[in-house]
Amino acid sequence: MPSCVVKWCKNNTTSQKKCQGITFHRFPTGNEPWKNDWTRIIRNCRGEEDWSASKSSVVCSIHFDENDLYTTSKGRRRLVTYAVPKLVGYAVFIIRRF
């Protein structure tokens, strides 16, 4: 069960999250600069300079702008090309935690 790789985010791929409208997005493949942007953002967030994504690494939809997401004709939520995590939900969690 993959979990969001953003530090402090507890979202994972349970059916409860699906009902809440949270979707999970794998790191980009086939475009190294785009993947490197994602990796840099997550490394900075986690404070782990040597962190790298695995095949199962995902970022949940709360860390993207709403404009970065669209729904396909089959009802699946996808990211627009070149969307990068904004960590918006990360900041909200930190405020609530303290």
Phi and psi in degrees as a GROMACS rama.xvg file:
@    title "Ramachandran Plot"
@    xaxis  label "Phi"
@    yaxis  label "Psi"
@TYPE xy
-63.0142  144.759  PRO-2
-117.616  153.642  SER-3
-59.8043  135.074  CYS-4
-82.9119  -4.62129  VAL-5
-69.2796  132.165  VAL-6
-58.0982  136.408  LYS-7
76.4847  -10.8139  TRP-8
-78.7764  128.369  CYS-9
-104.242  7.79008  LYS-10
-69.9595  134.976  ASN-11
-138.51  177.428  ASN-12
-85.0863  49.1224  THR-13
-85.4051  159.494  THR-14
-63.4378  -27.7449  SER-15
-60.4162  -41.8543  GLN-16
-66.4741  -36.7228  LYS-17
-62.4051  -41.1792  LYS-18
-64.2742  -29.0224  CYS-19
-81.8225  -3.00845  GLN-20
85.6691  10.0752  GLY-21
-84.9519  128.266  ILE-22
-116.091  162.846  THR-23
-123.708  138.486  PHE-24
-128.288  126.527  HIS-25
-73.3714  160.228  ARG-26
-65.0452  146.387  PHE-27
-60.0243  146.047  PRO-28
-123.739  153.355  THR-29
81.6795  -1.45064  GLY-30
-142.358  89.6761  ASN-31
-59.2005  -43.3367  GLU-32
-59.1571  -40.1335  PRO-33
-66.0976  -45.3305  TRP-34
-62.2576  -40.0758  LYS-35
-63.5273  -35.5902  ASN-36
-61.5754  -47.5034  ASP-37
-58.9638  -47.4765  TRP-38
-61.0776  -44.0623  THR-39
-60.6918  -44.4825  ARG-40
-62.0726  -46.1997  ILE-41
-68.1282  -40.3942  ILE-42
-58.3672  -46.0519  ARG-43
-62.1735  -42.7149  ASN-44
-63.2839  -44.5783  CYS-45
-79.4908  -19.4  ARG-46
70.6544  28.0494  GLY-47
-122.826  98.8589  GLU-48
-63.0225  -26.2864  GLU-49
-100.614  8.08292  ASP-50
-65.7109  141.616  TRP-51
-140.794  151.313  SER-52
-75.3894  144.201  ALA-53
-102.386  179.282  SER-54
-61.861  -29.0556  LYS-55
-96.5757  3.14347  SER-56
-67.1087  132.341  SER-57
-136.348  156.053  VAL-58
-121.57  132.227  VAL-59
-80.6863  161.871  CYS-60
-66.2492  -18.0853  SER-61
-68.8469  -13.6944  ILE-62
-96.6294  15.2035  HIS-63
-125.006  150.934  PHE-64
-65.3587  148.067  ASP-65
-58.0321  -32.5595  GLU-66
-68.7569  -15.6988  ASN-67
-83.1358  -7.47482  ASP-68
-114.304  145.2  LEU-69
-142.136  162.127  TYR-70
-109.661  130.647  THR-71
-76.0825  171.846  THR-72
-64.3192  -19.7057  SER-73
-94.9122  7.21328  LYS-74
86.3627  11.4293  GLY-75
-92.0676  138.637  ARG-76
-88.7455  129.501  ARG-77
-127.928  161.919  ARG-78
-92.1513  143.614  LEU-79
-69.6645  156.657  VAL-80
-59.2365  135.136  THR-81
71.5448  16.8013  TYR-82
-68.8044  143.627  ALA-83
-128.511  150.256  VAL-84
-59.8796  137.99  PRO-85
-105.142  -13.0932  LYS-86
61.472  27.3171  LEU-87
-58.2005  -48.0514  VAL-88
-63.9141  -29.0834  GLY-89
-61.4931  -47.2334  TYR-90
-63.7484  -40.1505  ALA-91
-62.2708  -42.4296  VAL-92
-63.2505  -43.3747  PHE-93
-61.3555  -41.93  ILE-94
-62.9159  -43.7638  ILE-95
-68.3811  -34.0434  ARG-96
-68.0153  -35.5753  ARG-97
